[in-house]
Every structure is written in C-alpha cells, then in structure tokens.
C-alpha cells in the first residue's frame, strides 16, 4: 500500500480510511487506473462521499462484469452499480404495464434510524445538488475551506443553514459545504439578486458568485439548481393521459355521482361524437394520491366517514375502477390519507389493505414520489414525476411571494419553486421524512417532461423551463377543515394531455 499512497501523492490525490479500504480490493495496476480516473474527475480526496457522488462514472470504469460483482465496499455501498440499484422498482407482483416503465419507485424497506442517518442523508442530498450546480456557469468555483484571506472573485456551492437581515437591510445567508461555513451578503441595491436571496429557504442548496475572502462573500448572483428541459418529447401514437387525485372514497364529502359521470365519459358513453373520440384516446389515468379518505388521519375524522374501515374504502374504490375500460392503464401513488406511512418517500399501497385493487390487471402501484415513462416505440418516452405534494404548504408558509399571490388557488406557482430547487421538500421538517442513506428520493435527479401534483384540491396548468406542470383537482366537496383555513376546492375537474400534440384541456364534471 505504501507505493499506492506514493502514487496518490504524485497525482495530487489523497485517500481517507474508506478510500484506502476501497483500493485494497484491487491489484495495484487496477487501483492506479481508478485513481487516475478520479484525477480526471477532479476529486482531490477519495472519500466515501466522493465514491458515492461519482457512482455512475465509476461504473463505467469496469467493463468486466465479473470484476464489478467482486467489488464490495465495507461501508455498505456496492459498486455493482446501475441506475436501477438506486432507483428501485416497487415491491409489487406487477411492476409494469404495457407501454409504461417505472424509472423510480421507492421500495418499502425499513431499518432502525440512527442520528448519523440524518447526517448522511443531508450529505447525499448536498452532493447530488452540488453536482447539478457544477454544470452552471460558476467561475472560480472552490470549496469554502480553500477561500483565501485575500479578497478575490470566487464562486461557492453551499446549503443555507441561517438567513437574516442586517441593520442596513441587506440579506445575509449563512451557508456551509462539506469543508466549512461562510456568510454571504446580498446587497439590497442589487434588486434581482436580492429577490433571489429573499425567496431562499433554509436547507436550499445554492451557488453563489461574488467576491470576498475567508470571512464573507459579497454576492453578485445567487444560482439555483433549476429544472431545464432541453427537448420537448411527443408520442408517435395519438394517445392522451388524464390526471386525477384526492378522490377520498369513504368520506361523507365524496362526490360519487360526479365521479361516476367521469367514468361514464371516460368509457366513451357520451352522446357527442367529438367528446366520445376524445375520451377513447385516453389510455392512461394517473391517480396522484389520497384515493381514499383513510381512517384516523386526523382527530374526529370518524364523524366525516361514510366507510369507517380502510380495507372497505379500497374495496369500494376498486369497484369504481373496475368500471373503467380495460385498455386504460391506471397508475396510483399514495398520499397522506392512504394506508401507508406518512413519512416521505411513501411506499406504494400494499396488497394487505387494498387486495381488491391489486387484483385489477390494468392498475399499477408506485411510491410517492415516483418517476414513470410512457414508452415511445423504441425512442425516448415521456417521463412523468408523480408527487402528491405534502411539502407545498410549507413553501407558501415560508415565501412571501407565494402568500401574497395566493398560491393555494394557483398551486403551479409552488411547483415552479420546487422545480427551481430540484427538490420536492428542501426545508427540514417541512414534511415527515425517512432519511434514506443511499439516495435522497426527493431530489429531482432527472428533469421530467411532466410533473403531476395534487393535495390542494384545485386544478392548475402551467410550464417551467419546458416542464409541463399539471396539478389535479379532487372529488370531495369542501370539508370543515378547508372552511376553517379558507381553502376553497375546485372539485371534479380533470386535466387531459394529448401526448402526441402536447395540447392540454380541463374537463369539468362538477
């Protein structure tokens, strides 16, 4: 190992304990080849995090699959790496339907959570978002601990851990990376940058361009990871997709008659020939959470339930979905009212509670969040990110611009902020979450063609940097809680997207 350490010094690369353990599995020649790859990747210290961050690139170093199978790292990361290992399929008997591919759905695996898991979780998130930000135009990018005491132009990437207003009304963002902490001052006279900083949230990962020294950076720009879709994809087939959510079967407020009207229309039973043709083009139905009202979700819920057994609620839902023609593929992800843990990422709805639903051959269950792809005859298909939206209220609570613009009535405004940050719930404690230790499933690693959300019980459609935003309505009349908080639902509206033309319309079944 001494010769290997000497080789590392010659290449300007350092090894920590984990890195040394990693390379002990190889003959020296192979180890040297891998180290040279890390040099190309501009990694100065080979650590657990460095291996984690470059996991896909390391995979490409091993054309010999037998060698890949051999490599195991004692700290739990297998370099038998493939995208599927970190984007795992659901633990269902049925994990695909015709023309639908699951790209990401979180398995229902549990382990004892340790305090260190939360630390690892945030490091994983930071590394993934840092890699995205590295692709932005950040001149003189450096880590915080390498900023000299001499004032100079500099760019850094950090996570915000504190935000305050100075007595001169400037914004000060305290940020940190894996090497240290520093304060960033955003002058109130720099209007555009000031607005970006004003809307920054705690735990956001941002890039900062400016000038300064090891004590403080004066910001010229604040840069977010940003979701940007370069090319718009359309299907070769003339097919459409319908988006619904928040059906709340089992609630006394469930609008059953309207839901049956929608099913009848979907089955092509309209007397209007044009409407009938439009309905029969629909081949996919996305249900983005809260398909049933659940039991014990909030105190006193029993008084608002027409069905007080969760299994019966799902059985009742299955009876409705059975009525839909069998060539419509139905994809269901859970929400806060469904029979899964509240903590995100939420696993798919299990057969234990929804056995009748699982018997339906045209129904597919995914997690919340989940990424699916509508296949496109051998070409890249249309990718859809499904997220019920539990974190969306926290964005409104923390951002003045969303509160003032009444974003509860226009949920797409919140979704734009999500896409800007490339994270579904950036603020710690904004949602209850499970600190997964291999990947933060709430990071938007791959920019989707469509993001489908729900929870606000109001339909909305918009676009952000090429990404289509589709917010679903509900099938439940206003509840006492919504009256109390002043939220006015707009039920029984169904956004429908033609996957060949890209045209979107909202059908009204109210």
C-alpha positions in Angstrom: 0.0 0.0 0.0 2.9 2.4 0.5 3.6 2.5 -3.2 0.0 3.2 -3.9 0.0 6.1 -1.4 3.1 7.5 -3.0 1.4 7.2 -6.4 -1.6 9.2 -5.0 0.7 11.9 -3.7 2.3 12.2 -7.1 -1.1 12.6 -8.7 -2.2 15.1 -6.1 -4.9 12.9 -4.7 -5.4 12.0 -1.0 -7.0 8.8 0.4 -9.0 8.7 3.6 -9.6 5.4 5.5 -12.6 4.4 3.4 -10.7 5.2 0.2 -7.8 3.1 1.3 -10.1 0.2 2.2 -11.8 0.5 -1.2 -8.5 0.2 -3.2 -7.3 -2.7 -1.1 -9.6 -4.9 -3.1 -7.7 -4.4 -6.3 -4.3 -5.3 -7.6 -2.0 -2.2 -7.7 -2.3 -1.7 -11.5 -6.1 -1.6 -11.4 -6.1 0.7 -8.4 -3.8 3.1 -10.2 -6.1 3.2 -13.2 -9.1 4.0 -11.0 -7.1 6.7 -9.2 -6.2 8.3 -12.5 -9.9 8.4 -13.3 -10.6 10.3 -10.0 -7.9 12.8 -11.1 -9.8 13.3 -14.3 -13.0 13.8 -12.3 -11.1 16.5 -10.3 -11.5 14.8 -6.9 -8.7 15.8 -4.6 -9.7 13.5 -1.7 -11.1 10.0 -2.4 -13.7 9.5 0.4 -17.0 7.7 0.8 -18.8 10.8 -0.4 -16.5 11.1 -3.5 -17.2 7.4 -4.4 -20.9 8.0 -3.8 -21.0 11.2 -5.9 -19.3 9.6 -8.9 -21.0 6.3 -8.6 -22.3 6.2 -12.2 -19.0 7.3 -13.6 -17.1 4.6 -11.6 -19.5 2.0 -13.0 -18.2 2.9 -16.5 -14.6 2.0 -15.4 -15.5 -1.7 -15.2 -16.4 -3.3 -18.5 -15.6 -6.6 -16.9 -18.9 -7.5 -15.1 -17.2 -10.2 -13.1 -15.0 -7.6 -11.6 -18.0 -5.4 -10.9 -19.6 -8.3 -9.0 -16.5 -8.8 -7.0 -16.3 -5.2 -5.7 -18.0 -4.6 -2.4 -17.2 -1.8 -0.1 -17.4 -2.5 3.6 -19.3 0.7 4.4 -22.3 -0.7 2.6 -22.1 0.7 -1.0 -21.9 -1.9 -3.7 -20.2 -0.9 -6.8 -22.3 -3.3 -8.8 -23.8 0.0 -9.7 -26.6 0.5 -12.1 -29.3 3.2 -12.2 -31.8 0.6 -11.1 -29.9 0.0 -7.9 -30.6 3.5 -6.7 -33.9 3.8 -8.5 -35.6 0.7 -7.3 -38.8 -0.8 -8.6 -41.8 -1.3 -6.3 -42.2 -4.4 -4.3 -45.4 -5.4 -6.2 -46.2 -8.6 -8.0 -46.9 -6.4 -11.0 -44.2 -3.9 -11.7 -45.1 -2.8 -15.2 -47.9 -2.4 -17.7 -47.8 -2.2 -21.5 -46.1 1.0 -22.6 -45.3 2.1 -19.0 -41.9 1.8 -17.5 -41.1 2.6 -13.9 -37.9 4.6 -13.6 -38.1 5.3 -9.9 -40.4 3.9 -7.2 -39.2 3.6 -3.6 -39.3 0.1 -2.1 -40.9 -0.4 1.4 -37.7 -1.2 3.2 -37.3 -0.2 6.8 -34.3 -0.1 9.2 -33.5 1.3 12.6 -32.9 5.0 12.1 -29.8 6.4 13.8 -28.8 10.1 14.2 -25.9 9.5 11.8 -28.5 8.6 9.1 -29.8 12.2 9.0 -26.2 13.5 8.6 -25.6 11.1 5.7 -29.0 11.9 4.2 -28.1 15.7 4.0 -24.7 15.0 2.7 -26.1 12.8 -0.1 -28.6 15.5 -1.0 -25.9 18.2 -0.9 -23.6 16.1 -3.2 -26.3 15.4 -5.7 -27.4 19.1 -5.9 -23.8 20.3 -5.9 -23.1 18.1 -9.0 -26.1 19.7 -10.8 -24.9 23.2 -9.8 -21.4 22.4 -11.1 -22.9 22.4 -14.6 -23.9 26.0 -14.2 -21.7 28.9 -15.0 -19.8 29.3 -11.8 -16.3 30.8 -12.4 -13.5 30.2 -9.9 -15.6 27.5 -8.1 -14.0 26.4 -4.9 -14.8 24.8 -1.6 -15.3 27.1 1.4 -12.2 26.0 3.2 -10.0 26.9 0.3 -11.1 30.6 0.1 -8.0 32.7 0.9 -7.8 35.6 3.2 -7.1 37.8 0.2 -10.2 39.3 -1.3 -10.9 37.9 -4.8 -13.5 36.8 -7.3 -14.9 33.4 -6.1 -17.9 31.0 -6.6 -19.1 28.5 -4.0 -21.8 26.0 -3.6 -23.4 25.6 -0.2 -26.5 24.7 1.8 -28.3 27.5 3.7 -28.4 27.0 7.4 -29.3 30.5 8.5 -30.9 33.6 7.0 -31.0 37.1 8.5 -31.4 40.8 7.7 -28.6 43.2 8.6 -29.3 46.5 10.2 -28.6 48.0 6.8 -31.4 45.9 5.4 -29.1 43.6 3.4 -29.7 39.9 3.4 -27.1 37.6 5.0 -27.1 33.9 4.1 -25.0 31.6 6.2 -24.1 28.6 4.1 -22.0 25.5 4.5 -20.4 22.8 2.4 -18.6 19.7 3.5 -15.5 21.7 4.3 -16.7 24.7 6.2 -19.1 27.6 6.7 -19.2 31.2 5.4 -21.5 34.2 5.3 -22.9 35.6 2.1 -24.0 39.2 1.9 -26.6 40.2 -0.7 -26.9 44.0 -1.0 -30.4 45.4 -1.0 -29.5 47.6 -4.0 -28.9 44.6 -6.3 -32.6 44.1 -6.9 -32.5 40.9 -9.0 -30.1 39.1 -6.7 -31.8 40.4 -3.6 -35.1 38.9 -4.8 -33.5 35.6 -5.2 -32.0 35.7 -1.8 -35.2 37.0 -0.3 -37.0 33.8 -1.5 -34.2 31.5 -0.4 -35.3 28.8 2.0 -33.4 27.1 4.8 -31.6 24.0 3.6 -31.7 25.2 0.0 -28.5 24.2 -1.9 -27.4 27.2 -4.0 -24.5 28.5 -6.0 -23.1 32.0 -5.1 -20.9 34.1 -7.5 -19.2 37.1 -6.0 -16.1 38.4 -4.4 -14.7 38.1 -0.9 -12.4 36.4 1.5 -12.5 33.6 4.0 -14.7 35.7 6.3 -17.5 36.9 3.9 -18.6 36.8 0.3 -20.4 39.7 -1.3 -22.8 38.1 -3.8 -23.1 39.2 -7.4 -25.5 36.3 -8.2 -27.4 33.5 -6.4 -27.9 30.4 -8.6 -30.4 27.6 -8.0 -30.1 24.1 -9.4 -33.0 24.7 -11.8 -35.0 22.1 -13.8 -34.5 22.8 -17.5 -35.9 20.5 -20.2 -33.9 20.8 -23.4 -36.1 18.9 -25.8 -39.9 18.5 -25.8 -40.9 14.9 -26.4 -44.2 13.8 -28.1 -45.6 10.3 -28.6 -45.8 8.8 -32.1 -49.2 7.4 -31.1 -52.3 9.6 -30.8 -53.0 8.9 -27.1 -54.0 11.0 -24.1 -53.5 10.9 -20.4 -55.9 12.0 -17.7 -54.8 13.3 -14.2 -56.9 12.9 -11.1 -56.3 12.8 -7.4 -57.8 13.2 -4.0 -60.8 11.0 -4.7 -61.4 10.5 -0.9 -63.6 7.4 -1.3 -65.1 6.7 2.2 -65.6 10.4 3.0 -69.1 11.8 3.5 -68.0 14.6 1.2 -67.0 12.2 -1.6 -68.8 13.3 -4.8 -69.8 9.9 -6.0 -72.3 11.0 -8.7 -69.7 13.3 -10.3 -67.0 10.6 -10.2 -69.4 8.1 -11.9 -70.1 10.8 -14.5 -66.4 11.0 -15.3 -66.1 7.2 -15.6 -69.1 7.1 -17.9 -67.5 9.8 -20.1 -64.1 8.0 -20.0 -65.7 4.9 -21.3 -66.9 6.7 -24.4 -70.5 6.9 -23.4 -71.0 10.5 -24.4 -73.7 11.3 -27.0 -71.4 13.9 -28.5 -69.2 12.1 -31.1 -66.3 14.5 -30.7 -66.3 14.0 -26.9 -66.5 10.3 -27.4 -63.5 10.2 -29.6 -61.5 12.4 -27.2 -62.4 10.1 -24.3 -61.4 7.0 -26.2 -57.9 8.4 -26.9 -57.2 8.3 -23.1 -55.0 5.3 -22.5 -53.5 6.3 -19.1 -55.1 7.5 -15.9 -52.8 8.9 -13.1 -54.1 9.0 -9.6 -51.8 11.2 -7.6 -52.6 10.3 -4.0 -55.4 10.3 -1.5 -57.5 7.8 -3.4 -59.4 7.0 -0.2 -60.1 9.2 2.8 -58.3 6.8 5.3 -59.1 6.2 8.9 -57.6 8.1 11.9 -55.8 10.6 9.7 -56.9 13.5 12.0 -58.8 13.7 15.3 -62.6 13.3 14.9 -62.4 12.0 11.3 -64.8 9.2 12.1 -67.7 11.7 12.1 -66.9 12.5 8.5 -66.6 9.0 7.2 -69.3 7.0 5.3 -67.0 4.0 5.3 -65.1 3.5 8.6 -62.9 0.6 7.5 -59.8 1.3 5.4 -60.0 -2.1 3.6 -63.6 -1.4 2.7 -62.7 2.0 1.4 -60.2 0.4 -1.0 -62.7 -2.3 -1.9 -65.2 0.5 -2.8 -62.5 2.3 -4.9 -61.8 -1.0 -6.7 -65.5 -1.3 -7.6 -65.3 2.2 -9.2 -62.1 1.5 -11.1 -63.4 -1.9 -12.4 -66.0 0.1 -14.3 -63.2 1.8 -16.4 -62.5 0.2 -19.8 -59.6 -2.3 -19.5 -57.4 -0.6 -22.2 -56.9 2.4 -19.8 -53.7 1.8 -17.6 -54.2 3.2 -14.1 -51.1 4.3 -12.1 -51.7 5.1 -8.4 -49.3 6.7 -5.9 -50.2 7.3 -2.3 -50.9 10.5 -0.3 -51.3 11.4 3.4 -54.7 9.7 3.6 -53.7 6.4 2.1 -52.8 3.3 4.0 -49.0 3.8 4.0 -46.6 5.7 6.4 -47.0 9.5 6.3 -43.2 9.9 6.2 -41.8 10.5 2.7 -40.8 8.9 0.5 -44.0 6.9 0.9 -44.0 3.3 -0.4 -46.7 2.0 -2.8 -50.1 0.9 -1.4 -49.8 -2.7 -0.3 -51.9 -5.7 -1.0 -52.6 -6.1 2.7 -55.0 -3.2 2.7 -56.0 -3.0 -1.0 -56.3 -6.6 -2.1 -59.2 -5.9 -4.4 -57.3 -3.1 -6.1 -54.3 -5.4 -6.6 -56.4 -7.9 -8.4 -57.1 -5.4 -11.2 -54.8 -6.2 -14.2 -54.7 -2.6 -15.5 -53.7 -1.0 -12.2 -50.1 -0.3 -11.3 -48.9 0.9 -7.9 -45.9 3.2 -7.4 -44.5 5.2 -4.5 -44.8 8.9 -3.6 -42.8 10.3 -5.3 -42.3 8.2 -8.4 -41.0 8.6 -11.9 -42.6 6.7 -14.8 -42.1 6.8 -18.5 -44.7 6.4 -21.2 -42.8 4.4 -23.9 -42.5 5.7 -27.4 -41.8 3.0 -29.9 -38.1 2.5 -29.1 -37.3 6.2 -28.7 -37.2 8.2 -25.5 -40.6 8.3 -24.0 -42.4 10.9 -21.9 -41.3 11.0 -18.3 -43.7 11.9 -15.6 -42.8 12.7 -12.0 -45.7 12.0 -9.6 -45.7 13.7 -6.2 -48.8 14.2 -4.0 -47.5 17.4 -2.6 -47.3 17.4 1.2 -44.5 19.9 1.2 -46.3 22.5 -0.8 -47.9 24.2 2.2 -44.5 24.8 3.7 -43.4 26.7 0.6 -46.3 29.1 1.0 -45.7 29.5 4.7 -42.1 30.4 4.1 -42.2 32.5 1.0 -43.9 35.9 1.0 -44.2 35.9 -2.8 -46.4 32.8 -2.7 -48.5 34.0 0.2 -49.2 37.4 -1.4 -50.1 35.8 -4.8 -52.5 33.3 -3.0 -50.7 30.3 -4.3 -53.2 27.9 -2.6 -55.5 28.9 -5.5 -52.7 28.5 -8.1 -50.6 25.5 -7.0 -48.5 25.6 -10.1 -46.7 28.6 -8.6 -45.5 26.4 -5.8 -44.5 23.7 -8.2 -42.3 26.2 -10.1 -40.4 26.8 -6.8 -39.9 23.0 -6.4 -38.6 22.7 -9.9 -36.2 25.7 -9.4 -34.7 23.9 -6.4 -34.7 20.4 -7.9 -36.0 19.2 -4.5 -39.6 18.2 -3.5 -39.2 19.2 0.2 -36.0 21.1 0.8 -36.9 22.5 4.2 -36.0 20.2 7.1 -39.2 19.3 9.0 -41.5 20.7 6.2 -42.6 17.0 5.8 -42.0 14.0 7.9 -39.4 12.0 6.1 -37.3 8.9 6.3 -33.6 9.6 5.9 -32.7 7.1 3.2 -29.0 6.5 3.2 -28.3 5.6 -0.4 -30.2 8.3 -2.2 -32.4 11.3 -1.4 -35.5 10.2 -3.4 -36.9 13.8 -3.0 -34.2 15.2 -5.2 -35.3 15.7 -8.8 -32.3 13.9 -10.2 -33.8 13.6 -13.7 -35.8 16.5 -15.1 -39.2 15.1 -16.1 -41.3 16.1 -19.1 -44.3 16.4 -16.8 -44.7 16.9 -13.0 -48.0 15.9 -11.7 -49.1 17.1 -8.2 -52.2 17.2 -6.1 -53.2 17.9 -2.4 -54.6 21.5 -2.9 -57.8 20.2 -4.4 -57.6 22.7 -7.2 -56.6 22.1 -10.9 -53.9 24.2 -12.4 -51.7 24.0 -15.5 -48.5 25.9 -16.3 -45.0 25.4 -17.7 -41.5 26.0 -16.3 -38.3 25.8 -18.4 -40.0 23.3 -20.8 -41.5 21.2 -18.0 -45.3 20.8 -18.0 -46.9 21.3 -14.6 -50.2 19.6 -14.1 -52.0 20.0 -10.7 -55.0 17.8 -10.2 -58.4 18.6 -8.7 -60.4 16.5 -6.2 -63.6 14.5 -5.9 -64.6 15.8 -2.5 -66.7 18.8 -1.5 -65.4 21.4 0.9 -64.5 19.9 4.3 -64.8 21.7 7.7 -61.0 21.9 7.8 -60.8 23.6 4.4 -63.6 26.1 5.5 -61.6 26.8 8.7 -58.3 27.6 6.9 -60.1 29.4 4.0 -59.1 26.9 1.3 -61.7 26.7 -1.4 -61.5 23.5 -3.5 -62.5 23.3 -7.2 -63.6 19.7 -7.5 -64.4 17.4 -10.4 -62.0 19.0 -12.9 -59.8 16.6 -15.0 -56.7 17.9 -16.8 -56.2 15.9 -20.0 -53.0 16.0 -22.0 -52.7 14.7 -25.6 -49.3 13.0 -25.7 -48.9 13.4 -29.5 -49.8 17.1 -29.8 -49.0 18.3 -26.3 -52.3 20.1 -26.0 -53.9 20.3 -22.6 -57.5 20.8 -21.7 -59.5 20.6 -18.4 -62.8 18.7 -18.5 -65.4 19.7 -15.9 -67.6 17.0 -14.2 -68.8 19.3 -11.4 
